[in-house]
Amino acid sequence: MRSLIFSNNPASLTSRLGATIDVEQNHVRFLGDLILNLWDCGGQDSFMDSYLSTQRSTIFQHVGVLIYVFEVESRDMSKDLSYYRDCIDSLRKFSPTANVFLLVHKMDLVAGDKGAQLEKKRRELQHESGEVGVTVFGTSIYDESLYKAWSRIVHTIIPNATILSKHLTTFAEACSATEVILFERTTFLVIATSNPVQAESPFPPPRAITSGSSTPTASTALATSNGISSPPSSLSGTVIPGAEGGDAHKLNATRYERTSELVKALKHSCSRVREEFYALEMELPEFTAVLDEMTKNTYVLIIVHDPTIETAALKINIRLARQKFEELQSDSVGS
């Protein structure tokens, strides 16, 4: 899972990776100057026992975000929940203000109604969490769900994400754009978006965290196997002529994650032929899209449905906005 998000490996290569042994510590540079301290904890019984005894104060001290991974078809859910309750107790003692995200992973293995199964798991996990607020995601490396979860997770550690969204909204209005999305350059996770009236913001207000740039994590399993890419139409969503309220554009609810998945697949394809990815322009009958560098650590995607707006004009606006967003990004990682 970590290699998929932070190392730009496609899902097809994750089957070659071994299981996590004990605790693997990684320092990942995010948004240039923000260092994420990732503690990837193996989920085998012997390691879990060690985390909750001799390593308890080390593992759970100064945690900003806890990510706990459950397999949707676990062979021993009662034991998994027992370990989870112990982890939550340790977290409440050593890092009581940490954000907690629960990933119900390998949803692709569910044969029946995935939504009903996920809702059942969500209620069960919320009950087991007691008074601790948790956010539950169903994930799989075969679709965009993993990007959605991780975008929400990293969003909690960006102090001025709300200010970035406000400025993106202003930028979108200047471009007469339907929406503008800001991506982190390496991971292509969503940093912030403008706020189109038609779509609910994917990011709720972040809760307080304990460690500004340090975000140790814990998990019970890592993902393996193969993945798929998304069609270009996922950039914009579906065009519905004569939609209510005079707005003909219904935005796809998973557009951010699908775009991340699509662009990372494109970047990987470029690397295989020893070429670099720089920018992307698309002019289709339904919409126009421009993806270009906004700052040295971010990319911006502009979606426009007005056919009279030229891509050259959008690229000029990006160039003019770069200095302001460089300043905003510096404020973000420096906070």
C-alpha positions in Angstrom: 0.0 0.0 0.0 2.8 2.4 0.9 4.7 1.6 -2.2 1.6 2.3 -4.3 1.0 5.8 -2.9 4.5 7.1 -2.1 6.9 5.1 -4.4 4.8 5.4 -7.6 4.7 1.7 -8.1 1.8 0.4 -10.1 -0.4 -2.2 -8.5 0.9 -4.9 -10.8 4.3 -4.7 -9.1 3.1 -4.9 -5.4 2.9 -8.7 -5.6 6.7 -8.8 -5.7 7.0 -7.1 -2.3 7.4 -9.1 0.9 5.5 -8.7 4.1 6.4 -5.9 6.5 8.8 -7.2 9.2 8.3 -5.6 12.6 8.4 -1.8 12.1 9.7 -0.2 8.9 10.4 3.5 9.3 10.4 5.8 6.3 10.9 9.5 6.0 8.9 10.7 3.0 9.2 14.3 1.6 5.8 15.7 0.9 5.1 19.1 -0.6 8.9 19.7 -0.7 9.7 20.7 2.9 7.1 18.7 4.9 8.6 15.4 6.1 6.3 12.6 6.9 7.6 10.0 9.4 5.8 6.8 8.4 6.0 3.9 10.7 4.7 0.8 8.9 4.0 -1.9 11.4 3.7 -5.5 10.4 0.4 -7.2 11.5 1.7 -10.6 12.4 0.8 -11.7 15.9 4.3 -11.7 17.3 4.8 -8.1 16.2 1.5 -7.0 17.5 2.3 -8.4 20.9 5.6 -6.5 20.9 3.9 -3.2 19.9 1.5 -3.5 22.8 4.0 -4.5 25.4 7.7 -3.6 25.2 7.4 -1.1 22.3 4.1 0.5 23.5 5.4 3.9 24.5 7.7 4.1 21.5 5.1 3.2 18.9 2.2 5.3 20.2 4.1 8.4 21.4 3.7 11.6 19.4 1.4 10.1 16.8 -0.3 12.5 14.4 -2.3 10.0 12.4 -3.0 6.3 13.1 -4.0 4.2 10.0 -5.2 0.8 11.0 -5.9 -1.7 8.2 -8.4 -4.5 8.4 -8.8 -7.2 5.8 -12.5 -7.3 4.8 -12.5 -11.1 4.8 -10.3 -11.7 7.9 -10.0 -15.3 9.1 -10.1 -14.2 12.8 -11.9 -10.9 13.2 -12.3 -11.3 16.9 -8.6 -11.4 17.4 -8.1 -8.5 15.0 -10.6 -6.4 17.0 -8.9 -7.4 20.3 -5.6 -6.0 18.9 -7.3 -2.9 17.6 -8.9 -2.1 21.0 -5.5 -2.4 22.7 -4.0 -0.1 20.1 -6.8 2.4 20.6 -6.3 2.3 24.4 -2.6 2.9 23.9 -3.3 5.8 21.5 -5.7 7.4 24.0 -2.9 7.3 26.6 0.1 8.5 24.6 -1.5 10.5 21.7 -5.1 11.4 22.6 -5.6 14.0 19.9 -4.4 11.8 17.0 -6.6 11.3 13.9 -7.7 7.7 13.4 -8.4 6.3 10.0 -9.6 2.7 9.5 -9.1 1.0 6.1 -11.3 -2.0 5.3 -9.0 -3.4 2.7 -9.3 -5.8 -0.2 -12.9 -4.8 -0.9 -12.4 -6.4 -4.4 -12.7 -9.8 -2.7 -16.3 -9.1 -1.7 -18.6 -11.1 -3.9 -21.9 -9.6 -2.9 -23.1 -6.1 -2.1 -19.9 -4.2 -1.3 -21.7 -1.2 0.0 -23.8 -3.2 2.5 -20.7 -5.1 3.6 -18.7 -1.9 4.1 -21.5 -0.3 6.1 -21.7 -3.4 8.4 -18.0 -3.2 9.0 -18.2 0.6 9.6 -20.8 0.2 12.3 -18.8 -2.6 13.9 -15.6 -0.6 13.9 -17.2 2.5 15.2 -18.7 0.5 18.0 -15.4 -1.0 18.9 -13.7 2.4 18.9 -15.9 3.7 21.7 -15.6 7.4 22.2 -12.7 7.8 19.8 -13.7 9.4 16.5 -12.7 7.3 13.5 -13.1 7.6 9.7 -13.6 4.4 7.9 -12.8 3.7 4.2 -13.3 0.7 2.1 -10.2 0.3 -0.1 -8.7 -1.8 -2.9 -5.6 -1.5 -5.1 -7.9 -2.3 -8.0 -9.7 1.0 -8.0 -9.5 4.7 -6.9 -10.6 4.0 -3.3 -7.0 3.9 -2.0 -6.2 7.4 -3.4 -9.4 8.8 -1.9 -8.5 7.5 1.6 -4.9 8.7 1.4 -5.9 12.1 0.1 -8.2 12.5 3.1 -5.4 11.4 5.4 -2.7 13.7 4.2 -5.2 16.6 4.2 -5.3 16.4 8.0 -1.6 17.4 8.2 -1.7 20.4 5.9 -2.3 23.4 8.2 -3.7 25.9 5.7 -5.5 23.5 3.4 -8.7 25.7 3.8 -6.8 28.8 2.7 -5.5 26.9 -0.4 -9.0 25.9 -1.3 -10.2 29.5 -0.9 -7.5 30.8 -3.3 -8.2 27.9 -5.8 -11.9 29.0 -5.8 -10.8 32.6 -6.7 -8.4 31.2 -9.4 -11.3 29.0 -10.8 -13.5 32.1 -11.1 -10.7 34.0 -12.9 -10.4 31.1 -15.4 -14.2 30.6 -15.7 -13.4 27.0 -14.7 -15.9 24.4 -13.5 -13.3 23.2 -11.0 -9.6 23.5 -10.1 -7.7 20.7 -8.3 -4.2 21.0 -6.7 -2.2 17.8 -6.6 1.1 17.0 -4.7 3.7 16.5 -7.4 5.2 13.1 -6.4 2.2 11.2 -5.0 -0.5 13.0 -7.0 -2.7 13.0 -3.9 -5.2 15.8 -3.8 -4.0 18.7 -1.7 -7.0 21.1 -2.1 -9.8 21.9 -4.6 -12.0 24.8 -5.5 -15.5 24.4 -4.3 -18.0 24.0 -7.1 -21.6 24.5 -6.1 -22.6 21.1 -7.6 -20.2 19.0 -5.6 -19.7 18.5 -1.9 -16.2 19.1 -0.7 -14.3 15.8 -0.2 -12.5 17.1 2.8 -14.1 17.9 6.2 -12.5 20.4 8.5 -9.4 18.7 10.0 -9.2 17.8 13.7 -6.2 18.9 15.8 -3.1 16.7 15.6 -0.1 16.5 17.9 2.9 16.6 15.7 3.1 19.2 13.0 5.2 17.4 10.5 5.6 14.0 12.1 3.0 11.4 11.3 3.8 7.9 12.5 1.3 5.3 11.3 0.4 1.7 12.2 -1.3 -0.9 10.1 -2.1 -4.6 10.2 -1.6 -5.5 6.6 -0.1 -4.4 3.2 -1.8 -4.8 -0.1 -0.6 -6.9 -3.0 -1.7 -7.8 -6.6 -2.8 -6.0 -9.7 -4.6 -2.7 -10.6 -6.5 -1.0 -13.4 -6.6 2.5 -14.8 -9.4 4.9 -15.5 -10.8 6.4 -18.7 -10.0 10.1 -19.5 -13.7 11.0 -19.0 -13.2 10.7 -15.2 -11.5 14.1 -15.3 -14.8 15.9 -15.8 -17.7 13.6 -14.9 -20.9 13.2 -16.9 -22.4 15.9 -19.1 -26.2 16.0 -18.7 -28.0 18.3 -21.1 -30.7 20.3 -19.6 -29.8 19.5 -16.0 -31.8 21.2 -13.2 -30.8 24.8 -12.3 -29.3 25.5 -15.8 -26.1 23.7 -15.0 -25.5 20.9 -17.4 -22.4 19.4 -15.7 -22.7 16.7 -13.1 -19.3 16.1 -11.5 -18.3 12.5 -10.9 -18.0 11.8 -7.1 -14.7 9.9 -7.6 -13.1 12.3 -10.1 -10.2 13.3 -7.9 -9.1 9.7 -7.1 -9.6 8.6 -10.7 -7.5 11.4 -12.0 -4.7 10.6 -9.6 -4.7 7.0 -10.7 -4.8 8.0 -14.4 -2.0 10.5 -14.2 0.3 8.2 -12.1 -0.3 5.4 -14.7 0.7 7.9 -17.4 3.8 9.0 -15.5 4.8 5.3 -15.1 4.3 4.7 -18.8 6.5 7.7 -19.6 9.3 6.4 -17.3 9.2 3.0 -19.0 10.3 4.7 -22.3 12.7 7.0 -20.5 10.7 10.1 -20.9 9.5 12.6 -18.3 5.9 13.7 -17.8 5.6 17.5 -17.9 2.0 18.6 -18.7 -1.2 17.5 -20.2 -3.8 19.2 -22.4 -7.1 17.8 -23.5 -9.7 19.4 -25.7 -12.8 17.3 -26.0 -16.4 18.0 -27.1 -17.6 17.9 -23.5 -14.8 19.8 -21.7 -11.3 21.2 -21.8 -8.6 20.1 -19.3 -5.2 21.5 -18.6 -2.8 19.9 -16.2 0.4 21.8 -15.5 3.0 22.6 -12.9 1.7 25.2 -10.4 4.7 25.2 -8.0 7.9 23.1 -7.8 6.0 20.6 -5.6 2.4 20.7 -7.0 0.4 20.3 -10.2 -2.8 22.0 -10.9 -5.7 20.7 -13.0 -8.2 23.1 -14.6 -11.5 21.8 -15.9 -13.5 24.1 -18.2 -16.8 23.4 -19.9 -16.9 26.7 -21.8 -15.8 25.9 -25.4 -14.8 29.6 -26.0 -11.9 29.5 -23.5 -8.5 28.7 -25.0 -6.0 26.4 -23.3 -3.4 29.1 -23.9 -5.3 31.5 -21.7 -5.5 28.9 -19.0 -1.8 28.3 -19.1 -1.1 32.1 -18.9 -3.3 32.2 -15.8 -1.3 29.3 -14.3 1.9 31.1 -14.9 0.6 34.3 -13.4 -0.6 32.5 -10.3 2.6 30.5 -9.6 4.3 33.1 -7.3 1.2 33.4 -5.1 0.8 29.7 -4.7 4.5 29.3 -4.0 4.0 31.7 -1.1 0.9 29.8 0.1 2.7 26.5 0.0 5.6 27.9 2.0 3.2 29.1 4.6 1.6 25.7 4.6 4.7 23.6 5.3 6.1 26.3 7.6 3.1 26.4 9.9 
